[in-house]
């Protein structure tokens, strides 16, 4: 018998500063004995799993465990039970320890996708495919290596299972390589279809490397810059200035000067531009011009959907501090204190 860690617990383990290396080094298991997994086994192994992961009983909330559909699923203290019908998809779990397996990130995303609506699904997938995850710490997120390569995973192609359509659709929606939730929000406002609340413009790329000329490197002593958001084939760059800008504005100004020396047009964006309709529309107008696109007048329904989308993705003005940082409700997949370095 074995214990199969899944769902949000697996996601937190992959992203936690404390446990990420352990999870990333876990070898893929070809055919673990899933058929005989039980809730009792998970209960008995929970202390060993917590010790393995360095989790504290004081802050630990629960462990997500996957069971066969036919297994008894009586409630267990500190264990949240999920079910799967039939055989596990090939290479969907890795061996974390003796008789302990963890869902690979692609399978975690597959399991979570059908439980979310489109807006939350996109934000979660961008975090998994990007470099951050919301967390209950002072910064508001943790940094991690991308867990899933966009569009390359066979695990997401699990036909015949509940939610497979939603999970597969993510492959065409996700941009990847995002470094913050606000970068993700800005990028998807640009390219999501108008009927969903976006502006329906050309898909941008996130954190594209731009190699500087010799003269530009003398201004900003780096070989290249990463553009927060841009459309390939254009010279317009959109830089999101969060709280970090206020800690080191001189560095960002040198960077902008170097890019402009090489012919790029840099448009600074803060959270205030995203929450203000006139400023946001002006940014989108400039993006449309750079990509030879067109902004069509929105209908009343599009305006309503856009407001709803922005309310979901962007904090309200009262939640924005003077330094550009935000204090607002984190999504339910945010990493809890138990998985953070103390």
Phi and psi in degrees as GROMACS dihedral restraints (atoms count N, CA, C in turn):
[ dihedral_restraints ]
;  ai    aj    ak    al  type     phi  dphi    fc
    3     4     5     6     1  -151.6    20    10
    4     5     6     7     1   164.3    20    10
    6     7     8     9     1  -109.9    20    10
    7     8     9    10     1   134.4    20    10
    9    10    11    12     1  -117.0    20    10
   10    11    12    13     1   102.9    20    10
   12    13    14    15     1   -78.1    20    10
   13    14    15    16     1   133.8    20    10
   15    16    17    18     1  -147.3    20    10
   16    17    18    19     1  -173.9    20    10
   18    19    20    21     1    57.0    20    10
   19    20    21    22     1  -139.4    20    10
   21    22    23    24     1   -66.6    20    10
   22    23    24    25     1   -34.3    20    10
   24    25    26    27     1   -58.4    20    10
   25    26    27    28     1   -43.1    20    10
   27    28    29    30     1   -64.6    20    10
   28    29    30    31     1   -41.4    20    10
   30    31    32    33     1   -60.5    20    10
   31    32    33    34     1   -45.9    20    10
   33    34    35    36     1   -64.2    20    10
   34    35    36    37     1   -37.7    20    10
   36    37    38    39     1   -63.9    20    10
   37    38    39    40     1   -40.9    20    10
   39    40    41    42     1   -67.9    20    10
   40    41    42    43     1   -28.5    20    10
   42    43    44    45     1  -100.8    20    10
   43    44    45    46     1   -15.0    20    10
   45    46    47    48     1   -67.9    20    10
   46    47    48    49     1   134.9    20    10
   48    49    50    51     1   -57.5    20    10
   49    50    51    52     1   -24.7    20    10
   51    52    53    54     1   -85.0    20    10
   52    53    54    55     1   -34.5    20    10
   54    55    56    57     1  -117.1    20    10
   55    56    57    58     1    -6.5    20    10
   57    58    59    60     1   -58.7    20    10
   58    59    60    61     1   -44.0    20    10
   60    61    62    63     1   -63.5    20    10
   61    62    63    64     1   -40.5    20    10
   63    64    65    66     1   -60.3    20    10
   64    65    66    67     1   -44.8    20    10
   66    67    68    69     1   -69.1    20    10
   67    68    69    70     1   -41.3    20    10
   69    70    71    72     1   -67.6    20    10
   70    71    72    73     1   -28.2    20    10
   72    73    74    75     1   -88.7    20    10
   73    74    75    76     1     0.2    20    10
   75    76    77    78     1   -70.7    20    10
   76    77    78    79     1   125.9    20    10
   78    79    80    81     1   -72.4    20    10
   79    80    81    82     1   144.3    20    10
   81    82    83    84     1   -65.6    20    10
   82    83    84    85     1   135.6    20    10
   84    85    86    87     1   -99.1    20    10
   85    86    87    88     1   126.1    20    10
   87    88    89    90     1   -73.2    20    10
   88    89    90    91     1   -46.7    20    10
   90    91    92    93     1  -147.7    20    10
   91    92    93    94     1    70.8    20    10
   93    94    95    96     1   -67.3    20    10
   94    95    96    97     1   157.1    20    10
   96    97    98    99     1   -79.1    20    10
   97    98    99   100     1    77.0    20    10
   99   100   101   102     1   -77.1    20    10
  100   101   102   103     1   -30.4    20    10
  102   103   104   105     1   -57.1    20    10
  103   104   105   106     1   -31.2    20    10
  105   106   107   108     1  -104.3    20    10
  106   107   108   109     1    13.0    20    10
  108   109   110   111     1   -66.1    20    10
  109   110   111   112     1   139.8    20    10
  111   112   113   114     1  -136.2    20    10
  112   113   114   115     1   159.2    20    10
  114   115   116   117     1   -66.5    20    10
  115   116   117   118     1   -34.2    20    10
  117   118   119   120     1   -63.2    20    10
  118   119   120   121     1   -38.7    20    10
  120   121   122   123     1   -63.0    20    10
  121   122   123   124     1   -42.3    20    10
  123   124   125   126     1   -62.7    20    10
  124   125   126   127     1   -42.2    20    10
  126   127   128   129     1   -62.2    20    10
  127   128   129   130     1   -43.6    20    10
  129   130   131   132     1   -68.4    20    10
  130   131   132   133     1   -33.3    20    10
  132   133   134   135     1   -90.0    20    10
  133   134   135   136     1    -6.7    20    10
  135   136   137   138     1   -56.7    20    10
  136   137   138   139     1   -46.1    20    10
  138   139   140   141     1   -58.5    20    10
  139   140   141   142     1   -40.6    20    10
  141   142   143   144     1   -67.0    20    10
  142   143   144   145     1   -38.3    20    10
  144   145   146   147     1   -65.5    20    10
  145   146   147   148     1   -43.3    20    10
  147   148   149   150     1   -62.5    20    10
  148   149   150   151     1   -40.0    20    10
  150   151   152   153     1   -65.3    20    10
  151   152   153   154     1   -42.1    20    10
  153   154   155   156     1   -60.3    20    10
  154   155   156   157     1   -38.9    20    10
  156   157   158   159     1   -92.2    20    10
  157   158   159   160     1    -4.0    20    10
  159   160   161   162     1    69.6    20    10
  160   161   162   163     1    31.5    20    10
  162   163   164   165     1   -87.5    20    10
  163   164   165   166     1   142.9    20    10
  165   166   167   168     1   -95.7    20    10
  166   167   168   169     1   133.4    20    10
  168   169   170   171     1   -62.4    20    10
  169   170   171   172     1   -23.7    20    10
  171   172   173   174     1   -69.2    20    10
  172   173   174   175     1   -34.9    20    10
  174   175   176   177     1  -111.7    20    10
  175   176   177   178     1    -7.1    20    10
  177   178   179   180     1   -71.5    20    10
  178   179   180   181     1   134.8    20    10
  180   181   182   183     1  -103.0    20    10
  181   182   183   184     1   -57.3    20    10
  183   184   185   186     1  -164.4    20    10
  184   185   186   187     1   164.1    20    10
  186   187   188   189     1  -120.1    20    10
  187   188   189   190     1   129.9    20    10
  189   190   191   192     1   -85.7    20    10
  190   191   192   193     1   129.1    20    10
  192   193   194   195     1  -130.2    20    10
  193   194   195   196     1   139.8    20    10
  195   196   197   198     1  -100.4    20    10
  196   197   198   199     1   133.9    20    10
  198   199   200   201     1  -126.3    20    10
  199   200   201   202     1   156.6    20    10
  201   202   203   204     1   -62.9    20    10
  202   203   204   205     1   150.0    20    10
  204   205   206   207     1   -55.7    20    10
  205   206   207   208     1   -34.0    20    10
  207   208   209   210     1   -81.2    20    10
  208   209   210   211     1   -10.0    20    10
  210   211   212   213     1   -73.3    20    10
  211   212   213   214     1   147.1    20    10
  213   214   215   216     1   -64.4    20    10
  214   215   216   217     1   134.5    20    10
  216   217   218   219     1  -122.7    20    10
  217   218   219   220     1    56.5    20    10
  219   220   221   222     1   -69.5    20    10
  220   221   222   223     1   142.0    20    10
  222   223   224   225     1   -55.2    20    10
  223   224   225   226     1   139.5    20    10
  225   226   227   228     1  -126.9    20    10
  226   227   228   229     1   139.1    20    10
  228   229   230   231     1   -65.4    20    10
  229   230   231   232     1   131.9    20    10
  231   232   233   234     1    67.7    20    10
  232   233   234   235     1    11.5    20    10
  234   235   236   237     1  -129.8    20    10
  235   236   237   238     1   129.8    20    10
  237   238   239   240     1  -109.5    20    10
  238   239   240   241     1   123.1    20    10
  240   241   242   243     1   -98.4    20    10
  241   242   243   244     1   136.8    20    10
  243   244   245   246     1  -128.0    20    10
  244   245   246   247     1   158.8    20    10
  246   247   248   249     1  -125.1    20    10
  247   248   249   250     1   157.4    20    10
  249   250   251   252     1  -141.6    20    10
  250   251   252   253     1   134.1    20    10
  252   253   254   255     1   -98.5    20    10
  253   254   255   256     1   129.5    20    10
  255   256   257   258     1    87.3    20    10
  256   257   258   259     1  -169.5    20    10
  258   259   260   261     1   -70.3    20    10
  259   260   261   262     1   151.8    20    10
  261   262   263   264     1   -71.3    20    10
  262   263   264   265     1   147.3    20    10
  264   265   266   267     1   -59.4    20    10
  265   266   267   268     1   148.5    20    10
  267   268   269   270     1   -58.1    20    10
  268   269   270   271     1   135.6    20    10
  270   271   272   273     1    59.1    20    10
  271   272   273   274     1    35.0    20    10
  273   274   275   276     1   -94.0    20    10
  274   275   276   277     1    -8.3    20    10
  276   277   278   279     1  -133.0    20    10
  277   278   279   280     1   150.2    20    10
  279   280   281   282     1  -117.9    20    10
  280   281   282   283     1   153.7    20    10
  282   283   284   285     1   -88.0    20    10
  283   284   285   286     1   109.4    20    10
  285   286   287   288     1   -84.5    20    10
  286   287   288   289     1   -30.0    20    10
  288   289   290   291     1  -170.1    20    10
  289   290   291   292     1  -174.6    20    10
  291   292   293   294     1   -59.7    20    10
  292   293   294   295     1   114.8    20    10
  294   295   296   297     1    63.7    20    10
  295   296   297   298     1    17.5    20    10
  297   298   299   300     1  -120.1    20    10
  298   299   300   301     1   123.3    20    10
  300   301   302   303     1  -124.8    20    10
  301   302   303   304     1   150.3    20    10
  303   304   305   306     1  -127.5    20    10
  304   305   306   307     1   135.2    20    10
  306   307   308   309     1   -61.4    20    10
  307   308   309   310     1   136.0    20    10
  309   310   311   312     1   -68.6    20    10
  310   311   312   313     1   155.2    20    10
  312   313   314   315     1   -54.8    20    10
  313   314   315   316     1   -37.6    20    10
  315   316   317   318     1   -60.9    20    10
  316   317   318   319     1   -40.1    20    10
  318   319   320   321     1   -73.1    20    10
  319   320   321   322     1   -33.2    20    10
  321   322   323   324     1   -60.2    20    10
  322   323   324   325     1   -46.7    20    10
  324   325   326   327     1   -63.2    20    10
  325   326   327   328     1   -39.6    20    10
  327   328   329   330     1   -60.8    20    10
  328   329   330   331     1   -41.6    20    10
  330   331   332   333     1   -69.4    20    10
  331   332   333   334     1   -37.8    20    10
  333   334   335   336     1   -79.5    20    10
  334   335   336   337     1   -31.4    20    10
  336   337   338   339     1   -53.0    20    10
  337   338   339   340     1   -47.8    20    10
  339   340   341   342     1   -71.9    20    10
  340   341   342   343     1    -9.2    20    10
  342   343   344   345     1   -87.9    20    10
  343   344   345   346     1    -4.0    20    10
  345   346   347   348     1  -119.7    20    10
  346   347   348   349     1   154.8    20    10
  348   349   350   351     1   -80.6    20    10
  349   350   351   352     1   177.6    20    10
  351   352   353   354     1   -61.7    20    10
  352   353   354   355     1   -41.5    20    10
  354   355   356   357     1   -62.6    20    10
  355   356   357   358     1   -48.2    20    10
  357   358   359   360     1   -69.2    20    10
  358   359   360   361     1   -35.8    20    10
  360   361   362   363     1   -61.0    20    10
  361   362   363   364     1   -43.0    20    10
  363   364   365   366     1   -64.6    20    10
  364   365   366   367     1   -46.1    20    10
  366   367   368   369     1   -63.6    20    10
  367   368   369   370     1   -42.2    20    10
  369   370   371   372     1   -63.8    20    10
  370   371   372   373     1   -46.1    20    10
  372   373   374   375     1   -64.9    20    10
  373   374   375   376     1   -37.0    20    10
  375   376   377   378     1   -65.2    20    10
  376   377   378   379     1   -35.5    20    10
  378   379   380   381     1   -67.3    20    10
  379   380   381   382     1   -43.4    20    10
  381   382   383   384     1   -66.5    20    10
  382   383   384   385     1   -39.2    20    10
  384   385   386   387     1   -87.2    20    10
  385   386   387   388     1    -4.6    20    10
  387   388   389   390     1  -109.2    20    10
  388   389   390   391     1  -148.8    20    10
  390   391   392   393     1  -116.7    20    10
  391   392   393   394     1    16.9    20    10
  393   394   395   396     1  -147.5    20    10
  394   395   396   397     1   162.6    20    10
  396   397   398   399     1  -148.8    20    10
  397   398   399   400     1   129.7    20    10
  399   400   401   402     1   -53.6    20    10
  400   401   402   403     1   143.6    20    10
  402   403   404   405     1  -149.1    20    10
  403   404   405   406     1   155.6    20    10
  405   406   407   408     1   -86.1    20    10
  406   407   408   409     1    62.3    20    10
  408   409   410   411     1  -131.6    20    10
  409   410   411   412     1  -179.9    20    10
  411   412   413   414     1   -63.9    20    10
  412   413   414   415     1   -32.7    20    10
  414   415   416   417     1   -76.9    20    10
  415   416   417   418     1   -31.6    20    10
  417   418   419   420     1    99.4    20    10
  418   419   420   421     1    -5.2    20    10
  420   421   422   423     1  -161.2    20    10
  421   422   423   424     1   164.6    20    10
  423   424   425   426     1  -116.8    20    10
  424   425   426   427     1   152.7    20    10
  426   427   428   429     1   -96.0    20    10
  427   428   429   430     1   137.2    20    10
  429   430   431   432     1  -147.0    20    10
  430   431   432   433     1   161.4    20    10
  432   433   434   435     1   -69.8    20    10
  433   434   435   436     1   148.1    20    10
  435   436   437   438     1   -54.9    20    10
  436   437   438   439     1   133.8    20    10
  438   439   440   441     1   -91.3    20    10
  439   440   441   442     1   -27.0    20    10
  441   442   443   444     1  -132.7    20    10
  442   443   444   445     1   134.7    20    10
  444   445   446   447     1   -85.7    20    10
  445   446   447   448     1   124.4    20    10
  447   448   449   450     1   -60.5    20    10
  448   449   450   451     1   127.7    20    10
  450   451   452   453     1    76.9    20    10
  451   452   453   454     1     7.6    20    10
  453   454   455   456     1  -116.1    20    10
  454   455   456   457     1    -0.1    20    10
  456   457   458   459     1   -92.0    20    10
  457   458   459   460     1   129.4    20    10
  459   460   461   462     1   -80.0    20    10
  460   461   462   463     1   -21.9    20    10
  462   463   464   465     1   -64.6    20    10
  463   464   465   466     1   -30.6    20    10
  465   466   467   468     1   -72.9    20    10
  466   467   468   469     1   -13.9    20    10
  468   469   470   471     1   -92.3    20    10
  469   470   471   472     1    71.4    20    10
  471   472   473   474     1  -111.9    20    10
  472   473   474   475     1    81.5    20    10
  474   475   476   477     1   -67.0    20    10
  475   476   477   478     1   147.5    20    10
  477   478   479   480     1    89.1    20    10
  478   479   480   481     1    -3.7    20    10
  480   481   482   483     1  -107.7    20    10
  481   482   483   484     1   151.5    20    10
  483   484   485   486     1   -56.3    20    10
  484   485   486   487     1   128.4    20    10
  486   487   488   489     1    88.2    20    10
  487   488   489   490     1     0.9    20    10
  489   490   491   492     1   -63.6    20    10
  490   491   492   493     1   -32.5    20    10
  492   493   494   495     1   -65.0    20    10
  493   494   495   496     1   -44.2    20    10
  495   496   497   498     1   -64.4    20    10
  496   497   498   499     1   -41.6    20    10
  498   499   500   501     1   -66.9    20    10
  499   500   501   502     1   -41.8    20    10
  501   502   503   504     1   -66.5    20    10
  502   503   504   505     1   -36.2    20    10
  504   505   506   507     1   -61.9    20    10
  505   506   507   508     1   -27.8    20    10
  507   508   509   510     1   -59.4    20    10
  508   509   510   511     1   -30.0    20    10
  510   511   512   513     1   -62.2    20    10
  511   512   513   514     1   -29.4    20    10
  513   514   515   516     1   -91.6    20    10
  514   515   516   517     1   -12.8    20    10
  516   517   518   519     1   -98.4    20    10
  517   518   519   520     1   -32.2    20    10
  519   520   521   522     1   -78.7    20    10
  520   521   522   523     1   136.8    20    10
  522   523   524   525     1   -90.2    20    10
  523   524   525   526     1   -41.2    20    10
  525   526   527   528     1    78.8    20    10
  526   527   528   529     1   163.9    20    10
  528   529   530   531     1    68.5    20    10
  529   530   531   532     1    19.8    20    10
  531   532   533   534     1   -77.9    20    10
  532   533   534   535     1   146.2    20    10
  534   535   536   537     1  -109.5    20    10
  535   536   537   538     1    -0.5    20    10
  537   538   539   540     1  -162.3    20    10
  538   539   540   541     1   158.7    20    10
  540   541   542   543     1   -62.8    20    10
  541   542   543   544     1   -33.3    20    10
  543   544   545   546     1   -72.5    20    10
  544   545   546   547     1   -34.9    20    10
  546   547   548   549     1   -60.6    20    10
  547   548   549   550     1   -44.3    20    10
  549   550   551   552     1   -62.0    20    10
  550   551   552   553     1   -44.0    20    10
  552   553   554   555     1   -62.6    20    10
  553   554   555   556     1   -46.7    20    10
  555   556   557   558     1   -60.3    20    10
  556   557   558   559     1   -46.5    20    10
  558   559   560   561     1   -62.5    20    10
  559   560   561   562     1   -41.4    20    10
  561   562   563   564     1   -78.6    20    10
  562   563   564   565     1   -27.5    20    10
  564   565   566   567     1   -61.2    20    10
  565   566   567   568     1   -35.7    20    10
  567   568   569   570     1   -63.8    20    10
  568   569   570   571     1   -48.2    20    10
  570   571   572   573     1  -109.8    20    10
  571   572   573   574     1   -11.6    20    10
  573   574   575   576     1   -62.2    20    10
  574   575   576   577     1   147.2    20    10
  576   577   578   579     1   -56.1    20    10
  577   578   579   580     1   147.3    20    10
  579   580   581   582     1   -59.0    20    10
  580   581   582   583     1   -38.0    20    10
  582   583   584   585     1   -66.2    20    10
  583   584   585   586     1   -14.0    20    10
  585   586   587   588     1   -99.0    20    10
  586   587   588   589     1    -7.9    20    10
  588   589   590   591     1   115.9    20    10
  589   590   591   592     1    -7.5    20    10
  591   592   593   594     1   -82.7    20    10
  592   593   594   595     1  -172.1    20    10
  594   595   596   597     1  -102.8    20    10
  595   596   597   598     1    -4.0    20    10
  597   598   599   600     1    65.3    20    10
  598   599   600   601     1    30.4    20    10
  600   601   602   603     1   -98.4    20    10
  601   602   603   604     1   176.9    20    10
  603   604   605   606     1   -55.5    20    10
  604   605   606   607     1   137.4    20    10
  606   607   608   609     1   -59.4    20    10
  607   608   609   610     1   128.5    20    10
  609   610   611   612     1   -85.1    20    10
  610   611   612   613     1   171.0    20    10
  612   613   614   615     1  -115.2    20    10
  613   614   615   616     1   148.2    20    10
  615   616   617   618     1  -107.8    20    10
  616   617   618   619     1   135.0    20    10
  618   619   620   621     1    55.3    20    10
  619   620   621   622     1    45.6    20    10
  621   622   623   624     1   -71.0    20    10
  622   623   624   625     1   134.3    20    10
  624   625   626   627     1   -75.2    20    10
  625   626   627   628     1   131.0    20    10
  627   628   629   630     1  -121.8    20    10
  628   629   630   631     1   113.2    20    10
  630   631   632   633     1   -82.0    20    10
  631   632   633   634     1   132.5    20    10
  633   634   635   636     1   -89.4    20    10
  634   635   636   637     1   151.9    20    10
  636   637   638   639     1   -71.7    20    10
  637   638   639   640     1   168.6    20    10
  639   640   641   642     1   -59.1    20    10
  640   641   642   643     1   -43.4    20    10
  642   643   644   645     1   -64.8    20    10
  643   644   645   646     1   -39.4    20    10
  645   646   647   648     1   -67.4    20    10
  646   647   648   649     1   -33.8    20    10
  648   649   650   651     1   -68.7    20    10
  649   650   651   652     1   -22.9    20    10
  651   652   653   654     1   -74.4    20    10
  652   653   654   655     1   -23.6    20    10
  654   655   656   657     1   -81.1    20    10
  655   656   657   658     1   -46.6    20    10
  657   658   659   660     1  -126.7    20    10
  658   659   660   661     1   105.5    20    10
  660   661   662   663     1   -75.7    20    10
  661   662   663   664     1    63.8    20    10
  663   664   665   666     1  -141.4    20    10
  664   665   666   667     1   152.1    20    10
  666   667   668   669     1   -70.5    20    10
  667   668   669   670     1   -35.7    20    10
  669   670   671   672     1  -147.8    20    10
  670   671   672   673     1   164.2    20    10
  672   673   674   675     1  -118.1    20    10
  673   674   675   676     1   160.4    20    10
  675   676   677   678     1  -112.2    20    10
  676   677   678   679     1   120.6    20    10
  678   679   680   681     1   -81.5    20    10
  679   680   681   682     1   123.6    20    10
  681   682   683   684     1   -53.0    20    10
  682   683   684   685     1   -48.2    20    10
  684   685   686   687     1  -149.5    20    10
  685   686   687   688     1   132.9    20    10
  687   688   689   690     1  -161.0    20    10
  688   689   690   691     1   161.8    20    10
  690   691   692   693     1  -100.7    20    10
  691   692   693   694     1   131.1    20    10
  693   694   695   696     1   -59.4    20    10
  694   695   696   697     1   140.7    20    10
  696   697   698   699     1    88.8    20    10
  697   698   699   700     1     1.1    20    10
  699   700   701   702     1  -118.4    20    10
  700   701   702   703     1   167.9    20    10
  702   703   704   705     1  -110.9    20    10
  703   704   705   706     1    13.4    20    10
  705   706   707   708     1   -94.3    20    10
  706   707   708   709     1   129.2    20    10
  708   709   710   711     1  -121.5    20    10
  709   710   711   712     1   137.9    20    10
  711   712   713   714     1  -115.7    20    10
  712   713   714   715     1   116.4    20    10
  714   715   716   717     1  -107.3    20    10
  715   716   717   718     1   120.7    20    10
  717   718   719   720     1   -84.5    20    10
  718   719   720   721     1   121.7    20    10
  720   721   722   723     1  -103.1    20    10
  721   722   723   724     1   100.7    20    10
  723   724   725   726     1   -94.0    20    10
  724   725   726   727     1  -155.7    20    10
  726   727   728   729     1   -62.6    20    10
  727   728   729   730     1   -28.9    20    10
  729   730   731   732     1   -62.7    20    10
  730   731   732   733     1   -30.7    20    10
  732   733   734   735     1   -60.5    20    10
  733   734   735   736     1   -39.4    20    10
  735   736   737   738     1   -71.1    20    10
  736   737   738   739     1   -16.1    20    10
  738   739   740   741     1   -87.4    20    10
  739   740   741   742     1   -24.3    20    10
  741   742   743   744     1  -148.9    20    10
  742   743   744   745     1    63.8    20    10
  744   745   746   747     1   -65.5    20    10
  745   746   747   748     1   -30.5    20    10
  747   748   749   750     1   -60.1    20    10
  748   749   750   751     1   -40.7    20    10
  750   751   752   753     1   -62.2    20    10
  751   752   753   754     1   -44.5    20    10
  753   754   755   756     1   -67.9    20    10
  754   755   756   757     1   -34.4    20    10
  756   757   758   759     1   -67.5    20    10
  757   758   759   760     1   -42.7    20    10
  759   760   761   762     1   -60.5    20    10
  760   761   762   763     1   -41.1    20    10
  762   763   764   765     1   -62.4    20    10
  763   764   765   766     1   -44.4    20    10
  765   766   767   768     1   -63.2    20    10
  766   767   768   769     1   -42.4    20    10
  768   769   770   771     1   -61.4    20    10
  769   770   771   772     1   -41.2    20    10
  771   772   773   774     1   -64.6    20    10
  772   773   774   775     1   -43.2    20    10
  774   775   776   777     1   -65.3    20    10
  775   776   777   778     1   -42.7    20    10
  777   778   779   780     1   -67.4    20    10
  778   779   780   781     1   -32.2    20    10
  780   781   782   783     1   -59.4    20    10
  781   782   783   784     1   -36.0    20    10
  783   784   785   786     1   -88.2    20    10
  784   785   786   787     1    11.0    20    10
  786   787   788   789     1    95.3    20    10
  787   788   789   790     1     7.8    20    10
  789   790   791   792     1   -89.2    20    10
  790   791   792   793     1   148.6    20    10
  792   793   794   795     1  -103.5    20    10
  793   794   795   796     1   120.4    20    10
  795   796   797   798     1  -104.4    20    10
  796   797   798   799     1   124.1    20    10
  798   799   800   801     1  -110.5    20    10
  799   800   801   802     1   115.1    20    10
  801   802   803   804     1   -79.8    20    10
  802   803   804   805     1   137.9    20    10
  804   805   806   807     1  -130.6    20    10
  805   806   807   808     1   130.2    20    10
  807   808   809   810     1  -118.8    20    10
  808   809   810   811     1   175.3    20    10
  810   811   812   813     1   -62.7    20    10
  811   812   813   814     1   -25.2    20    10
  813   814   815   816     1   -67.4    20    10
  814   815   816   817     1   -34.1    20    10
  816   817   818   819     1   -68.4    20    10
  817   818   819   820     1   -31.6    20    10
  819   820   821   822     1   -74.4    20    10
  820   821   822   823     1   -31.3    20    10
  822   823   824   825     1   -89.1    20    10
  823   824   825   826     1   -12.9    20    10
  825   826   827   828     1   -98.7    20    10
  826   827   828   829     1   116.6    20    10
  828   829   830   831     1   -57.5    20    10
  829   830   831   832     1   -42.2    20    10
  831   832   833   834     1   -66.2    20    10
  832   833   834   835     1   -44.9    20    10
  834   835   836   837     1   -67.2    20    10
  835   836   837   838     1   -40.9    20    10
  837   838   839   840     1   -63.3    20    10
  838   839   840   841     1   -42.5    20    10
  840   841   842   843     1   -65.1    20    10
  841   842   843   844     1   -33.7    20    10
  843   844   845   846     1   -67.2    20    10
  844   845   846   847     1   -41.0    20    10
  846   847   848   849     1   -60.3    20    10
  847   848   849   850     1   -42.0    20    10
  849   850   851   852     1   -69.0    20    10
  850   851   852   853     1   -34.0    20    10
  852   853   854   855     1   -62.9    20    10
  853   854   855   856     1   -43.0    20    10
  855   856   857   858     1   -66.0    20    10
  856   857   858   859     1   -38.9    20    10
  858   859   860   861     1   -64.8    20    10
  859   860   861   862     1   -42.0    20    10
  861   862   863   864     1   -62.4    20    10
  862   863   864   865     1   -41.0    20    10
  864   865   866   867     1   -64.2    20    10
  865   866   867   868     1   -42.7    20    10
  867   868   869   870     1   -64.7    20    10
  868   869   870   871     1   -32.4    20    10
  870   871   872   873     1   -99.8    20    10
  871   872   873   874     1     7.7    20    10
  873   874   875   876     1    58.0    20    10
  874   875   876   877     1    34.6    20    10
  876   877   878   879     1   -96.8    20    10
  877   878   879   880     1  -169.4    20    10
  879   880   881   882     1  -144.5    20    10
  880   881   882   883     1   135.2    20    10
  882   883   884   885     1   -93.7    20    10
  883   884   885   886     1   119.4    20    10
  885   886   887   888     1   -93.4    20    10
  886   887   888   889     1   145.3    20    10
  888   889   890   891     1   -58.7    20    10
  889   890   891   892     1   131.1    20    10
  891   892   893   894     1   -77.3    20    10
  892   893   894   895     1   146.9    20    10
  894   895   896   897     1   -78.6    20    10
  895   896   897   898     1   170.6    20    10
  897   898   899   900     1   -59.5    20    10
  898   899   900   901     1   -40.4    20    10
  900   901   902   903     1   -66.2    20    10
  901   902   903   904     1   -40.8    20    10
  903   904   905   906     1   -62.6    20    10
  904   905   906   907     1   -41.9    20    10
  906   907   908   909     1   -60.3    20    10
  907   908   909   910     1   -43.2    20    10
  909   910   911   912     1   -63.7    20    10
  910   911   912   913     1   -42.8    20    10
  912   913   914   915     1   -68.7    20    10
  913   914   915   916     1   -35.0    20    10
  915   916   917   918     1   -66.7    20    10
  916   917   918   919     1   -42.8    20    10
  918   919   920   921     1   -60.8    20    10
  919   920   921   922     1   -42.5    20    10
  921   922   923   924     1   -64.1    20    10
  922   923   924   925     1   -41.7    20    10
  924   925   926   927     1   -64.9    20    10
  925   926   927   928     1   -44.0    20    10
  927   928   929   930     1   -65.8    20    10
  928   929   930   931     1   -37.8    20    10
  930   931   932   933     1   -61.0    20    10
  931   932   933   934     1   -32.1    20    10
  933   934   935   936     1   -76.8    20    10
  934   935   936   937     1   -34.4    20    10
  936   937   938   939     1  -103.8    20    10
  937   938   939   940     1   -21.1    20    10
  939   940   941   942     1  -125.3    20    10
  940   941   942   943     1   130.7    20    10
  942   943   944   945     1   -61.9    20    10
  943   944   945   946     1   148.9    20    10
  945   946   947   948     1   -69.4    20    10
  946   947   948   949     1   162.3    20    10
  948   949   950   951     1   -54.7    20    10
  949   950   951   952     1   -39.3    20    10
  951   952   953   954     1   -67.9    20    10
  952   953   954   955     1   -14.8    20    10
  954   955   956   957     1   -94.5    20    10
  955   956   957   958     1     2.6    20    10
  957   958   959   960     1  -103.3    20    10
  958   959   960   961     1   122.1    20    10
  960   961   962   963     1   -81.5    20    10
  961   962   963   964     1   168.2    20    10
  963   964   965   966     1   -61.2    20    10
  964   965   966   967     1   -29.8    20    10
  966   967   968   969     1   -85.6    20    10
  967   968   969   970     1     6.3    20    10
  969   970   971   972     1    89.9    20    10
  970   971   972   973     1    -6.3    20    10
  972   973   974   975     1   -75.7    20    10
  973   974   975   976     1   163.4    20    10
  975   976   977   978     1  -129.1    20    10
  976   977   978   979     1   150.6    20    10
  978   979   980   981     1  -129.2    20    10
  979   980   981   982     1   101.9    20    10
  981   982   983   984     1  -152.4    20    10
  982   983   984   985     1   168.9    20    10
  984   985   986   987     1   -64.1    20    10
  985   986   987   988     1   128.1    20    10
  987   988   989   990     1   -83.0    20    10
  988   989   990   991     1   155.6    20    10
  990   991   992   993     1   -66.5    20    10
  991   992   993   994     1   162.0    20    10
  993   994   995   996     1   -67.4    20    10
  994   995   996   997     1   -16.5    20    10
  996   997   998   999     1   -88.3    20    10
  997   998   999  1000     1     2.8    20    10
  999  1000  1001  1002     1   -57.8    20    10
 1000  1001  1002  1003     1   142.6    20    10
 1002  1003  1004  1005     1   -67.4    20    10
 1003  1004  1005  1006     1   126.4    20    10
 1005  1006  1007  1008     1   -78.0    20    10
 1006  1007  1008  1009     1   169.0    20    10
 1008  1009  1010  1011     1   -56.9    20    10
 1009  1010  1011  1012     1   -35.9    20    10
 1011  1012  1013  1014     1   -57.6    20    10
 1012  1013  1014  1015     1   -29.3    20    10
 1014  1015  1016  1017     1   -95.6    20    10
 1015  1016  1017  1018     1     1.5    20    10
 1017  1018  1019  1020     1   -95.6    20    10
 1018  1019  1020  1021     1   151.7    20    10
 1020  1021  1022  1023     1   -65.4    20    10
 1021  1022  1023  1024     1   131.2    20    10
